[in-house]
Amino acid sequence: MGIVHKVTSAEAAETAQLVGRFLASKGVEVITEEKESGRSAELLVVLGGDGTLIHAASLLDGRPVPILGINMGSLGFMTEVPQPELYTAIEQVLAGKAQVSERMKLRVHLHKGGSHERALDAEVLNDVVISKSALSRMAELDTRCSGEYVTTYKADGVIVATPTGSTAYSLAANGPIMYPTMRGVIIAPICPHTLTQRPLVVPDDENIEIILMNDTEVYLTLDGQKGQPLAKGDRVQVKQSYNRVLLVRNPNLDFFGILRAKLRWGER
């Protein structure tokens, strides 16, 4: 069993040591080195927040390994288990009683200029973001779905998000909230020049292509963690990945409970 913790949190690091000793007392082999956890662990315990969980999922490189997310602060959309319930949750996993939520990923290819070669081949759990820098002029982004022209967004950028990512950056761009196990992909413009250009939800089997049409400072960012600059004529291709991320569910909390807690529904 692998353990991945938030590296900037002393509390998470200390808890990781305690969890390691607890698992060892149960006769479970413990892997604490991140890369080795990604290569060989049969389950990952993640101590941190949603960002730490996204990082842990990337370590697996597509391997279908369940992830038990323990939030070390406020409740996360993906790190569902609060710290006081940590050992109870691990016991359930060891007893084979855990429920798993299967989440889709997106595969991203970047083609520089008119090239057919891939300058980037990666996967994301939350979102693909194409956005301009703070002081550059708006981007013009030609957008197509499976070859059919959608529109040219004149905007600060475009977000392509999974249902899991619908409660991340896409939500701030007025995108819809999707049930995380649904099949579909969100295309949400960021501050569009034309206010009638609204977020779209398209089938998950669409091949989405976005081309930067003008010469301005624009960046491609994957899951908020990896980014690189784009140039005029660069083409970003986004489609469903065959890989899935498996998240261990908190049996005491459903998705709507998370929404109520995180978004403070019903409060005044």
N, C-alpha and C positions, 0 to 999 in steps of 0.2 A: 504494500500500500504506500502510495506516495503522499508527501505532505508539501504543500506550497503555501507560503505565507507572504503577507505584505512586507516588503523589505524595509520600508521606512517606519514600520511600527514595532517598537520594542515589546509591546504587549503581545502582538501577533507572534513574534519570534519566541518569546517565553512560552506562549501557549503551544507552539509547535513542538517544543521540547517535551512539554508535559504530555501532549498527545502521543508523541513518539514512544515515551516510556509506557503509557497506558496500552498502546497497541502491542508493544513488545511483551508486556505481561500476559497478553492474550495469545501469545505465540505467533503474532503476525509479523512478517518481515517488513521493515520500515525503510523507505527510501526517501532521503531528504535532499539529495542533489537534484536540482530542477531538471536538467537535461536527461538524467537517468530515469527520473520519474516519468517524463514524457515518453521515453522509449520502452519502459518495461513494467511500470506499475499497472495493476489490474483495477485500481480505484484511486482517485485523487481526493484528498481532503484539502480544501482551500480555506485559509484563514485570512480574511480581509473583507474587501467589498467587491462590487461587480467588476471593477477594473482588474483586480487581482484574478478573478475568475476568468475573465476574457484572456488574460495572459496565460493562465494555466491551460485553458482550452487550446491555445495556439501551440503549446508544448507537445500536445498529443499528436499533432500533424495528421489529424483525420482518424486516429485509432478510436474505436467505439468503447471508450472507457468511462464509466460513470464518475461524475464529479459531485462531491458533497460540499456545498458552499456554506461556510459558517461566517455570518456577518460579525465583524469585530467592532462595529459602531452602530449606526442606524440601520434599519431593515433595508435590504437590497431587493431589487426586482428579481435577481438570480440567486443571490446568497440568501436563501429563505430561512435558514436555521439560526436562531439567536444563540449567542455564546453560552447562556446557561443550559441550553438543551444539547450541547455538543456531544457529550458522552452517551446520552440516551440515543441520539441519532446514529452514532457509530455502532452502538450495540444492535440497533435495528438492522443496519447494513450487514454486520457480521452474522446476524441470524437469518439473513436472506429475506427480510421482511420489507425492504425498502421499495418504494415506488419510484419509477424513473420517468421524467418528462423528456421527450425527444424533440430537439430543436433543430430547425434547418439552418444551413450556412449558405453563404454566397461565395462563388468563385469569381475572382477578379483578374482580368488580363489587361495589360496596358500595351498599346501599340504606338510607338513613337512616329509621328508624321504619317506617311502613307505606308509604313512598313507592315508586313504581315508577321514579322517576328515578335515574340512576346518579350517586352522589356521588363515585365513584372507578371508573376503568376502567384496569387496568394488567395487565402480564404478569410472570410470575416464572419463573426457571429452576430454582430449588431448592425453595422452600416458601412457603406462606402460614401465618402463625402468629397465632393469637388467644390472648392470654395476659393474665392479671391482673398488676397491679403487686405489688411485694413485700409490702406491708402490707394489701392489700385482701382481702376474703373471697373464697372460691372462686366461680368463674363457673358458671352453669348455661347450657349451650349445646345447644339443640335442633338435632339434626343429621338431615338427610334426603338421600337419594340418588335423583335423578330423581323426586321427589315421595313416595317411600316413606320412612316414618319409620324411622330407625336406632335412636337413643336420645337421651336428654338427658344429656350428659356433665356431671357435677358434678366439676369438676377445676380445676387451675390454668390450663388452656387446652387447645387442640386444634391440632395441626399437620396441614396438608394438603400432602403432598410428592410431587414427581415421582420417578421412579427415580433420576435424577441427584442429587436432594436426599435420597435415602434414607441417604446416608452423612454427612449434615449434622446438623441439630438433631434430626431424627426418630430417628436412631440413638441419641442420648443419652436419648430417651424410650422406649427399648426397641423401636423400630420395626425391621422387617426390612431387610436389605440386598437391594436389587434390582439385577439386571444393568442398567446404565444405558440400554441401548437397548430394554428391555422395554416393553410397553404395559400401563400400570396406574398407579393413584394410591394413595398411602398416606394413611389417616386415623389419626392417632396421638394419643390423649389424653395430656396432660401431668399427671403425678401425680394420676390419677383417684381420687375418694373410694371408688369401688367397684373393687377390684382385679381383678374378673373382666372389666372393660371393657378389652379388649386392642386393640392396633393392628389395623386392617383393611387389606386390599388390595382395591380395587374396580376394575372395568374403566375404561379411560381415557375412555370415552364417557359416563360418568355425570355428571350435573349435580348437584353437591354444594351444599347450602344449609345454612348455620349461622346460627342466630338467638340473640342474647344475651337470655336470659329474665329475668335479675334485674338489680337496680340495684347495680352494683359497678364498680370502676375496671379497665377492660379495654382493651387496645390491639391493633390490627391492624398486623402488621409483614410487609413483603414482602421476601423474600430478605435479611432481616437488615439492610436498608439504609433503607427508608422505612416510617414508622409513623404512625399517628394513633389518637386515642381513639375508643372505641365507647360507645354509650349503650344502655340497655334498649330492645329492639325492633329494633335495627339488624340487618340481614340481609346476610351475606356469601355471595356466589355464586361458586363456583369450578368451572371446566370446562376441558377441553382447548383449547389454542390451536391455530389452524391453522398458526401460525408454528413454526419449528424453529431451534435453535441448532446450528451446524455446527462441530465441534471437530476440528482436525487431530490425528490419532493419532500417538503415538510408536511407530514400528514395532518398537522394541526392548523394549517393555513392554506387557503385557496387563492387563486389569482385575484379574485375580487376583494378578498381581504387585504392583499398586498396593495391594491389600488387605493382602497379606503385609507390605509395607514400612510402610504407614501404621498398621495395627492390630497389627503385630508378631506375627503368627501364627507359631507354631512356636518362639517364644522362651520362656525360663523366667525 
